[in-house]
Amino acid sequence: MSEPQSDSVTVSPADLQAAVHDGLITGSQSAALWARWGQQVRPPAAAPAGLAPGPRFGFTNVLYYFGGMVAIGAMTLFMTLGWQQFGDWGLLAIALAYLVASLLVADNLKGRGLGTPAGILATLAVCLVPLALWALQSGLGLWPPGGPQSYRAYHTHIDWRWLTLEFGTLAAGVVMLWRYRLPFMVMPIAVTVWYMYMDVASLLMQQASFDYRFMRDMSLVFGIGTCLIAMWVDTRSRLAQEAEWRQDYAFWLYIFGALMFWGGLSLQNSGSQLGKALYALINVGLIFGGAAIGRRVFTVFGALGVAGYLGYLSHRIFQNSMLFPFALTLLGLAVIALGIWWQRHEQAIEARLGGWLPAGLRPR
């Protein structure tokens, strides 16, 4: 006698993706089904479960990203001067052809449920926008005189003339991100913001000689601004109702925002011990802040800053002290002990730290 079959079955996102791969349903139908089932499982008043998990680190995804970065590098960092032989209009035609082809392939891959390679192809399209804008501007004779005459210099030279390309790339990148909703597309947007801070500083320093201190302070300002935008994006993603918007769109903004902020902070030349101690204290704050919102990039940069401050103490303040290495060893062991204690009480600590944060920034 056969056993009665259960009235319910367990379905995971991997099962839906397999169905898409077999051609039983489309990628959009898969997303719609998962969103509908999620609403049925959770009560209407329940908060979203936070960010959806990112792509799994496996050999397939390594091949995806390696191939994608080679293709992106070919049209950006590794573009040779030989491309100038195509002329401005030839470069524009090539850029637009690559861009349209990349988006068509991205559409096809996304429809088949292959989100990771679709995101890489869509990212390639965003990376082609500044090339197309440069060729168009140069072909129309609108490129400001006195600046670089080759697009290759876009990735190697700081110049305020690139700002038209950067604003255009940001606008096109946001529009394409809204259309495709693939998190890796944020990477060229974050890189463009990084380029923009240097070119804005170049614009503001036109009447004066190059001043690295001004560049340093601009890095600090742009870093803070980018981190605030990342937190806003992070909050919206965590609280979003649609599955596509609950992906981690803030990852690359956090990385480049933290890089600009920490770089500008670390280049501050403080002649006082109080200023250097304040620098170490800010880095300690980055460590705990990163733990509170679940963003390791702040913890990594904060740990580098604290290590740098300890190195300064070792080589400048206590260079003749025999006790300092012993004290530093004890401090390291104390940090390890703190890590053990933290691991045992991690959930309670994160809950307490998260209580000071908006609901959208609490790690889940």
C-alpha positions as a Markdown table, in Angstrom:
| # | Residue | x | y | z |
|---|---|---|---|---|
| 1 | Met | 0.0 | 0.0 | 0.0 |
| 2 | Ser | 1.5 | 3.4 | -1.0 |
| 3 | Glu | 1.9 | 6.1 | 1.6 |
| 4 | Pro | -0.3 | 9.2 | 1.2 |
| 5 | Gln | 1.4 | 12.1 | -0.5 |
| 6 | Ser | 1.9 | 15.3 | 1.4 |
| 7 | Asp | -0.2 | 18.3 | 0.4 |
| 8 | Ser | 2.9 | 20.6 | 0.6 |
| 9 | Val | 6.3 | 20.6 | -1.0 |
| 10 | Thr | 9.4 | 22.7 | -0.2 |
| 11 | Val | 10.6 | 24.8 | -3.1 |
| 12 | Ser | 13.9 | 26.8 | -3.0 |
| 13 | Pro | 15.2 | 29.5 | -5.4 |
| 14 | Ala | 17.6 | 26.8 | -6.8 |
| 15 | Asp | 14.5 | 24.7 | -7.8 |
| 16 | Leu | 13.0 | 27.7 | -9.6 |
| 17 | Gln | 16.3 | 28.4 | -11.4 |
| 18 | Ala | 16.5 | 24.8 | -12.5 |
| 19 | Ala | 13.0 | 25.1 | -13.9 |
| 20 | Val | 14.0 | 28.3 | -15.8 |
| 21 | His | 17.1 | 26.5 | -17.1 |
| 22 | Asp | 15.0 | 23.6 | -18.4 |
| 23 | Gly | 12.7 | 26.0 | -20.2 |
| 24 | Leu | 9.6 | 25.3 | -18.1 |
| 25 | Ile | 9.2 | 28.9 | -17.0 |
| 26 | Thr | 10.9 | 32.2 | -17.8 |
| 27 | Gly | 13.1 | 34.2 | -15.4 |
| 28 | Ser | 10.4 | 36.9 | -14.8 |
| 29 | Gln | 7.9 | 34.2 | -14.0 |
| 30 | Ser | 10.3 | 32.7 | -11.6 |
| 31 | Ala | 10.8 | 36.0 | -9.8 |
| 32 | Ala | 7.0 | 36.6 | -9.7 |
| 33 | Leu | 6.3 | 33.2 | -8.3 |
| 34 | Trp | 9.0 | 33.5 | -5.6 |
| 35 | Ala | 7.6 | 37.0 | -4.6 |
| 36 | Arg | 4.0 | 35.7 | -4.5 |
| 37 | Trp | 4.9 | 32.6 | -2.4 |
| 38 | Gly | 7.0 | 34.9 | -0.1 |
| 39 | Gln | 3.9 | 37.1 | 0.5 |
| 40 | Gln | 1.8 | 34.0 | 1.3 |
| 41 | Val | 4.3 | 32.6 | 3.8 |
| 42 | Arg | 4.9 | 35.9 | 5.7 |
| 43 | Pro | 2.1 | 37.8 | 7.3 |
| 44 | Pro | 1.4 | 41.1 | 5.5 |
| 45 | Ala | 2.7 | 43.2 | 8.4 |
| 46 | Ala | 6.0 | 41.3 | 8.6 |
| 47 | Ala | 9.2 | 43.1 | 7.6 |
| 48 | Pro | 11.2 | 41.8 | 4.7 |
| 49 | Ala | 13.9 | 39.2 | 5.6 |
| 50 | Gly | 16.7 | 41.6 | 4.6 |
| 51 | Leu | 19.0 | 41.3 | 1.6 |
| 52 | Ala | 18.9 | 38.3 | -0.7 |
| 53 | Pro | 22.0 | 36.1 | -0.8 |
| 54 | Gly | 24.6 | 37.1 | -3.4 |
| 55 | Pro | 26.1 | 34.8 | -6.0 |
| 56 | Arg | 27.8 | 31.7 | -4.6 |
| 57 | Phe | 31.6 | 31.6 | -4.9 |
| 58 | Gly | 32.3 | 28.7 | -7.2 |
| 59 | Phe | 34.4 | 27.9 | -10.2 |
| 60 | Thr | 31.5 | 28.8 | -12.6 |
| 61 | Asn | 31.2 | 32.3 | -11.1 |
| 62 | Val | 35.0 | 32.7 | -11.1 |
| 63 | Leu | 34.9 | 32.0 | -14.9 |
| 64 | Tyr | 32.0 | 34.5 | -15.3 |
| 65 | Tyr | 33.7 | 37.3 | -13.5 |
| 66 | Phe | 37.2 | 36.6 | -14.9 |
| 67 | Gly | 35.8 | 36.7 | -18.5 |
| 68 | Gly | 33.7 | 39.7 | -17.8 |
| 69 | Met | 36.6 | 41.7 | -16.3 |
| 70 | Val | 38.8 | 40.8 | -19.3 |
| 71 | Ala | 36.1 | 42.1 | -21.7 |
| 72 | Ile | 35.5 | 45.2 | -19.6 |
| 73 | Gly | 39.3 | 45.8 | -19.3 |
| 74 | Ala | 39.6 | 45.5 | -23.1 |
| 75 | Met | 37.2 | 48.4 | -23.6 |
| 76 | Thr | 38.6 | 50.6 | -20.8 |
| 77 | Leu | 42.0 | 50.2 | -19.1 |
| 78 | Phe | 43.6 | 48.2 | -21.9 |
| 79 | Met | 42.4 | 50.1 | -24.9 |
| 80 | Thr | 45.4 | 50.9 | -27.2 |
| 81 | Leu | 46.1 | 54.0 | -29.2 |
| 82 | Gly | 45.5 | 52.0 | -32.3 |
| 83 | Trp | 41.8 | 52.5 | -31.8 |
| 84 | Gln | 42.3 | 56.1 | -32.7 |
| 85 | Gln | 42.7 | 55.1 | -36.3 |
| 86 | Phe | 38.9 | 54.4 | -36.5 |
| 87 | Gly | 38.3 | 58.1 | -35.9 |
| 88 | Asp | 35.7 | 59.6 | -33.7 |
| 89 | Trp | 32.6 | 58.4 | -35.6 |
| 90 | Gly | 34.1 | 55.0 | -36.0 |
| 91 | Leu | 34.7 | 54.7 | -32.3 |
| 92 | Leu | 31.1 | 55.9 | -31.6 |
| 93 | Ala | 29.7 | 53.3 | -34.0 |
| 94 | Ile | 31.8 | 50.5 | -32.3 |
| 95 | Ala | 30.9 | 51.6 | -28.8 |
| 96 | Leu | 27.2 | 51.7 | -29.6 |
| 97 | Ala | 27.3 | 48.4 | -31.4 |
| 98 | Tyr | 29.1 | 46.8 | -28.4 |
| 99 | Leu | 26.7 | 48.5 | -26.0 |
| 100 | Val | 23.5 | 47.3 | -27.8 |
| 101 | Ala | 24.8 | 43.8 | -28.2 |
| 102 | Ser | 25.8 | 43.6 | -24.5 |
| 103 | Leu | 22.3 | 44.6 | -23.5 |
| 104 | Leu | 20.6 | 42.2 | -25.9 |
| 105 | Val | 22.7 | 39.3 | -24.5 |
| 106 | Ala | 22.0 | 40.5 | -20.9 |
| 107 | Asp | 18.3 | 40.4 | -21.7 |
| 108 | Asn | 18.6 | 36.9 | -23.0 |
| 109 | Leu | 20.6 | 35.6 | -20.1 |
| 110 | Lys | 18.4 | 37.3 | -17.5 |
| 111 | Gly | 15.3 | 35.7 | -19.1 |
| 112 | Arg | 16.9 | 32.3 | -18.8 |
| 113 | Gly | 17.6 | 32.9 | -15.0 |
| 114 | Leu | 21.4 | 33.4 | -15.4 |
| 115 | Gly | 21.6 | 36.6 | -13.3 |
| 116 | Thr | 25.4 | 36.7 | -12.8 |
| 117 | Pro | 26.5 | 36.6 | -16.4 |
| 118 | Ala | 23.6 | 38.9 | -17.3 |
| 119 | Gly | 24.9 | 41.4 | -14.7 |
| 120 | Ile | 28.4 | 41.3 | -16.1 |
| 121 | Leu | 27.2 | 41.9 | -19.7 |
| 122 | Ala | 25.0 | 44.8 | -18.5 |
| 123 | Thr | 28.0 | 46.2 | -16.6 |
| 124 | Leu | 30.0 | 46.1 | -19.8 |
| 125 | Ala | 27.3 | 48.2 | -21.4 |
| 126 | Val | 27.6 | 50.8 | -18.7 |
| 127 | Cys | 31.4 | 50.9 | -19.1 |
| 128 | Leu | 31.0 | 51.7 | -22.8 |
| 129 | Val | 29.0 | 54.8 | -22.1 |
| 130 | Pro | 32.0 | 57.1 | -21.5 |
| 131 | Leu | 33.7 | 55.9 | -24.7 |
| 132 | Ala | 30.5 | 56.7 | -26.7 |
| 133 | Leu | 30.2 | 60.1 | -25.1 |
| 134 | Trp | 33.8 | 61.0 | -25.7 |
| 135 | Ala | 33.6 | 59.9 | -29.4 |
| 136 | Leu | 30.4 | 61.9 | -29.8 |
| 137 | Gln | 31.7 | 65.0 | -28.1 |
| 138 | Ser | 35.0 | 64.9 | -30.0 |
| 139 | Gly | 33.3 | 64.2 | -33.3 |
| 140 | Leu | 31.1 | 67.2 | -32.9 |
| 141 | Gly | 34.1 | 69.4 | -32.0 |
| 142 | Leu | 32.8 | 70.1 | -28.5 |
| 143 | Trp | 35.8 | 68.6 | -26.7 |
| 144 | Pro | 37.3 | 71.5 | -24.6 |
| 145 | Pro | 40.8 | 72.4 | -25.9 |
| 146 | Gly | 43.9 | 71.8 | -23.9 |
| 147 | Gly | 42.9 | 68.4 | -22.5 |
| 148 | Pro | 43.8 | 64.8 | -23.4 |
| 149 | Gln | 43.2 | 64.0 | -27.0 |
| 150 | Ser | 42.8 | 60.2 | -26.5 |
| 151 | Tyr | 40.1 | 58.4 | -24.6 |
| 152 | Arg | 42.7 | 56.0 | -23.2 |
| 153 | Ala | 43.8 | 58.8 | -20.9 |
| 154 | Tyr | 40.4 | 58.7 | -19.2 |
| 155 | His | 41.6 | 56.0 | -16.9 |
| 156 | Thr | 45.1 | 57.4 | -16.3 |
| 157 | His | 44.9 | 61.2 | -16.2 |
| 158 | Ile | 43.0 | 63.5 | -13.9 |
| 159 | Asp | 41.3 | 66.3 | -15.8 |
| 160 | Trp | 38.2 | 68.4 | -15.3 |
| 161 | Arg | 37.2 | 67.8 | -18.9 |
| 162 | Trp | 36.2 | 64.2 | -18.1 |
| 163 | Leu | 33.3 | 65.5 | -16.0 |
| 164 | Thr | 30.9 | 65.5 | -19.0 |
| 165 | Leu | 31.6 | 61.8 | -19.5 |
| 166 | Glu | 31.2 | 61.1 | -15.8 |
| 167 | Phe | 27.9 | 62.8 | -15.4 |
| 168 | Gly | 26.6 | 61.1 | -18.6 |
| 169 | Thr | 27.8 | 57.7 | -17.3 |
| 170 | Leu | 26.1 | 58.2 | -13.9 |
| 171 | Ala | 22.8 | 59.1 | -15.6 |
| 172 | Ala | 23.0 | 56.2 | -18.1 |
| 173 | Gly | 24.2 | 53.8 | -15.4 |
| 174 | Val | 21.3 | 54.6 | -13.1 |
| 175 | Val | 18.7 | 54.3 | -15.9 |
| 176 | Met | 20.2 | 50.9 | -17.0 |
| 177 | Leu | 20.4 | 49.7 | -13.4 |
| 178 | Trp | 16.7 | 50.6 | -12.9 |
| 179 | Arg | 15.9 | 48.7 | -16.1 |
| 180 | Tyr | 17.9 | 45.5 | -15.4 |
| 181 | Arg | 18.1 | 45.4 | -11.6 |
| 182 | Leu | 21.5 | 43.6 | -11.5 |
| 183 | Pro | 23.7 | 44.6 | -8.5 |
| 184 | Phe | 27.1 | 44.2 | -10.3 |
| 185 | Met | 26.0 | 47.2 | -12.5 |
| 186 | Val | 26.7 | 49.4 | -9.5 |
| 187 | Met | 30.4 | 48.8 | -9.9 |
| 188 | Pro | 31.1 | 51.2 | -12.8 |
| 189 | Ile | 28.8 | 53.8 | -11.1 |
| 190 | Ala | 30.9 | 53.6 | -7.9 |
| 191 | Val | 34.2 | 53.8 | -10.0 |
| 192 | Thr | 32.8 | 56.8 | -11.8 |
| 193 | Val | 32.1 | 58.6 | -8.5 |
| 194 | Trp | 35.7 | 57.8 | -7.5 |
| 195 | Tyr | 37.0 | 59.4 | -10.8 |
| 196 | Met | 34.6 | 62.3 | -10.3 |
| 197 | Tyr | 36.1 | 63.4 | -7.0 |
| 198 | Met | 39.5 | 63.8 | -8.6 |
| 199 | Asp | 38.2 | 65.6 | -11.6 |
| 200 | Val | 36.0 | 67.9 | -9.5 |
| 201 | Ala | 39.1 | 68.8 | -7.5 |
| 202 | Ser | 41.0 | 69.4 | -10.8 |
| 203 | Leu | 38.2 | 71.8 | -11.9 |
| 204 | Leu | 38.3 | 73.7 | -8.6 |
| 205 | Met | 42.1 | 74.0 | -8.8 |
| 206 | Gln | 42.3 | 75.5 | -12.3 |
| 207 | Gln | 43.5 | 78.8 | -11.1 |
| 208 | Ala | 46.0 | 77.3 | -8.6 |
| 209 | Ser | 48.8 | 74.8 | -8.7 |
| 210 | Phe | 48.2 | 71.2 | -7.8 |
| 211 | Asp | 47.6 | 70.8 | -4.1 |
| 212 | Tyr | 47.5 | 67.2 | -2.7 |
| 213 | Arg | 46.0 | 68.5 | 0.5 |
| 214 | Phe | 43.0 | 69.8 | -1.4 |
| 215 | Met | 42.7 | 66.4 | -3.2 |
| 216 | Arg | 42.9 | 64.7 | 0.2 |
| 217 | Asp | 40.1 | 66.8 | 1.6 |
| 218 | Met | 38.0 | 66.2 | -1.5 |
| 219 | Ser | 38.5 | 62.5 | -1.1 |
| 220 | Leu | 37.3 | 62.7 | 2.5 |
| 221 | Val | 34.2 | 64.7 | 1.5 |
| 222 | Phe | 33.3 | 62.5 | -1.4 |
| 223 | Gly | 33.9 | 59.4 | 0.7 |
| 224 | Ile | 31.5 | 60.5 | 3.4 |
| 225 | Gly | 28.9 | 61.4 | 0.7 |
| 226 | Thr | 29.2 | 58.1 | -1.1 |
| 227 | Cys | 28.9 | 56.2 | 2.2 |
| 228 | Leu | 25.8 | 58.1 | 3.1 |
| 229 | Ile | 24.3 | 57.2 | -0.3 |
| 230 | Ala | 25.3 | 53.6 | 0.2 |
| 231 | Met | 23.5 | 53.5 | 3.5 |
| 232 | Trp | 20.4 | 55.0 | 1.9 |
| 233 | Val | 20.5 | 52.4 | -0.9 |
| 234 | Asp | 21.2 | 49.7 | 1.7 |
| 235 | Thr | 18.2 | 50.7 | 3.7 |
| 236 | Arg | 15.9 | 50.7 | 0.7 |
| 237 | Ser | 17.2 | 47.3 | -0.5 |
| 238 | Arg | 16.7 | 45.7 | 2.9 |
| 239 | Leu | 13.1 | 47.0 | 3.3 |
| 240 | Ala | 12.0 | 46.5 | -0.3 |
| 241 | Gln | 9.0 | 44.2 | -0.9 |
| 242 | Glu | 10.0 | 43.0 | -4.4 |
| 243 | Ala | 12.7 | 40.3 | -4.5 |
| 244 | Glu | 14.6 | 42.0 | -7.3 |
| 245 | Trp | 15.1 | 45.1 | -5.2 |
| 246 | Arg | 16.3 | 43.1 | -2.1 |
| 247 | Gln | 19.7 | 42.4 | -3.7 |
| 248 | Asp | 22.9 | 44.0 | -2.4 |
| 249 | Tyr | 23.1 | 47.2 | -4.5 |
| 250 | Ala | 25.1 | 49.0 | -1.9 |
| 251 | Phe | 28.2 | 46.7 | -1.9 |
| 252 | Trp | 30.3 | 48.6 | -4.4 |
| 253 | Leu | 29.2 | 52.0 | -3.1 |
| 254 | Tyr | 30.4 | 51.0 | 0.4 |
| 255 | Ile | 33.8 | 49.8 | -1.0 |
| 256 | Phe | 34.6 | 53.0 | -2.9 |
| 257 | Gly | 33.1 | 55.2 | -0.3 |
| 258 | Ala | 35.1 | 53.6 | 2.4 |
| 259 | Leu | 38.2 | 53.8 | 0.2 |
| 260 | Met | 37.9 | 57.5 | -0.4 |
| 261 | Phe | 37.0 | 58.3 | 3.2 |
| 262 | Trp | 39.7 | 56.2 | 4.8 |
| 263 | Gly | 42.3 | 57.4 | 2.2 |
| 264 | Gly | 41.5 | 61.0 | 2.8 |
| 265 | Leu | 41.5 | 60.5 | 6.6 |
| 266 | Ser | 44.8 | 58.6 | 6.6 |
| 267 | Leu | 46.6 | 61.3 | 4.6 |
| 268 | Gln | 45.7 | 64.0 | 7.1 |
| 269 | Asn | 49.0 | 65.3 | 8.6 |
| 270 | Ser | 48.5 | 65.8 | 12.3 |
| 271 | Gly | 51.5 | 67.1 | 14.1 |
| 272 | Ser | 49.9 | 66.5 | 17.5 |
| 273 | Gln | 49.7 | 63.2 | 19.4 |
| 274 | Leu | 46.1 | 64.0 | 20.2 |
| 275 | Gly | 45.3 | 64.2 | 16.4 |
| 276 | Lys | 46.9 | 60.8 | 15.8 |
| 277 | Ala | 45.1 | 59.3 | 18.8 |
| 278 | Leu | 41.8 | 60.7 | 17.4 |
| 279 | Tyr | 42.7 | 59.0 | 14.0 |
| 280 | Ala | 43.1 | 55.7 | 15.9 |
| 281 | Leu | 39.8 | 56.2 | 17.7 |
| 282 | Ile | 38.0 | 56.9 | 14.4 |
| 283 | Asn | 39.3 | 53.7 | 13.0 |
| 284 | Val | 38.1 | 51.8 | 16.1 |
| 285 | Gly | 34.7 | 53.3 | 15.4 |
| 286 | Leu | 34.9 | 52.0 | 11.8 |
| 287 | Ile | 35.6 | 48.5 | 13.2 |
| 288 | Phe | 32.6 | 48.5 | 15.5 |
| 289 | Gly | 30.4 | 50.4 | 12.9 |
| 290 | Gly | 31.2 | 47.8 | 10.3 |
| 291 | Ala | 30.2 | 45.0 | 12.7 |
| 292 | Ala | 27.0 | 46.8 | 13.6 |
| 293 | Ile | 25.7 | 47.2 | 10.0 |
| 294 | Gly | 27.3 | 43.9 | 8.8 |
| 295 | Arg | 29.8 | 45.6 | 6.3 |
| 296 | Arg | 33.3 | 44.1 | 6.6 |
| 297 | Val | 34.9 | 46.8 | 4.4 |
| 298 | Phe | 34.7 | 49.3 | 7.3 |
| 299 | Thr | 36.1 | 46.7 | 9.7 |
| 300 | Val | 39.1 | 46.0 | 7.3 |
| 301 | Phe | 40.0 | 49.6 | 6.8 |
| 302 | Gly | 39.5 | 50.3 | 10.5 |
| 303 | Ala | 41.9 | 47.5 | 11.4 |
| 304 | Leu | 44.5 | 48.8 | 8.9 |
| 305 | Gly | 44.2 | 52.2 | 10.5 |
| 306 | Val | 44.7 | 50.9 | 14.1 |
| 307 | Ala | 47.6 | 48.8 | 12.9 |
| 308 | Gly | 49.2 | 51.8 | 11.3 |
| 309 | Tyr | 48.8 | 53.8 | 14.5 |
| 310 | Leu | 50.4 | 51.0 | 16.6 |
| 311 | Gly | 53.2 | 50.9 | 14.1 |
| 312 | Tyr | 53.7 | 54.6 | 14.5 |
| 313 | Leu | 53.9 | 54.2 | 18.3 |
| 314 | Ser | 56.4 | 51.4 | 17.9 |
| 315 | His | 58.8 | 53.3 | 15.6 |
| 316 | Arg | 58.5 | 56.8 | 16.8 |
| 317 | Ile | 57.3 | 57.0 | 20.4 |
| 318 | Phe | 58.5 | 53.8 | 21.9 |
| 319 | Gln | 61.4 | 53.0 | 19.6 |
| 320 | Asn | 63.8 | 52.7 | 22.6 |
| 321 | Ser | 61.4 | 50.9 | 24.9 |
| 322 | Met | 62.0 | 47.3 | 25.8 |
| 323 | Leu | 58.5 | 46.9 | 27.3 |
| 324 | Phe | 56.5 | 48.1 | 24.2 |
| 325 | Pro | 56.8 | 44.8 | 22.2 |
| 326 | Phe | 55.7 | 42.9 | 25.3 |
| 327 | Ala | 52.8 | 45.3 | 25.9 |
| 328 | Leu | 51.8 | 45.0 | 22.2 |
| 329 | Thr | 51.9 | 41.2 | 22.5 |
| 330 | Leu | 49.6 | 41.3 | 25.4 |
| 331 | Leu | 47.3 | 43.7 | 23.5 |
| 332 | Gly | 47.2 | 41.2 | 20.6 |
| 333 | Leu | 46.4 | 38.3 | 22.9 |
| 334 | Ala | 43.7 | 40.5 | 24.5 |
| 335 | Val | 42.2 | 41.2 | 21.1 |
| 336 | Ile | 42.1 | 37.4 | 20.4 |
| 337 | Ala | 40.4 | 36.9 | 23.8 |
| 338 | Leu | 37.9 | 39.7 | 22.8 |
| 339 | Gly | 37.3 | 37.8 | 19.6 |
| 340 | Ile | 36.5 | 34.6 | 21.4 |
| 341 | Trp | 34.1 | 36.5 | 23.8 |
| 342 | Trp | 32.6 | 38.3 | 20.8 |
| 343 | Gln | 31.9 | 35.0 | 19.0 |
| 344 | Arg | 30.1 | 33.6 | 22.1 |
| 345 | His | 27.9 | 36.6 | 22.4 |
| 346 | Glu | 27.8 | 37.8 | 18.8 |
| 347 | Gln | 24.0 | 37.7 | 18.4 |
| 348 | Ala | 23.4 | 39.7 | 21.6 |
| 349 | Ile | 26.1 | 42.2 | 20.7 |
| 350 | Glu | 24.8 | 42.8 | 17.2 |
| 351 | Ala | 21.3 | 43.1 | 18.5 |
| 352 | Arg | 22.4 | 45.7 | 21.0 |
| 353 | Leu | 24.5 | 47.6 | 18.4 |
| 354 | Gly | 21.7 | 47.3 | 15.9 |
| 355 | Gly | 19.3 | 48.9 | 18.4 |
| 356 | Trp | 21.0 | 52.2 | 17.7 |
| 357 | Leu | 20.5 | 51.9 | 14.0 |
| 358 | Pro | 17.5 | 52.4 | 11.7 |
| 359 | Ala | 15.7 | 49.2 | 11.0 |
| 360 | Gly | 16.9 | 49.1 | 7.4 |
| 361 | Leu | 20.6 | 49.0 | 8.4 |
| 362 | Arg | 20.5 | 46.3 | 11.0 |
| 363 | Pro | 22.2 | 43.1 | 9.8 |
| 364 | Arg | 19.9 | 40.1 | 9.4 |
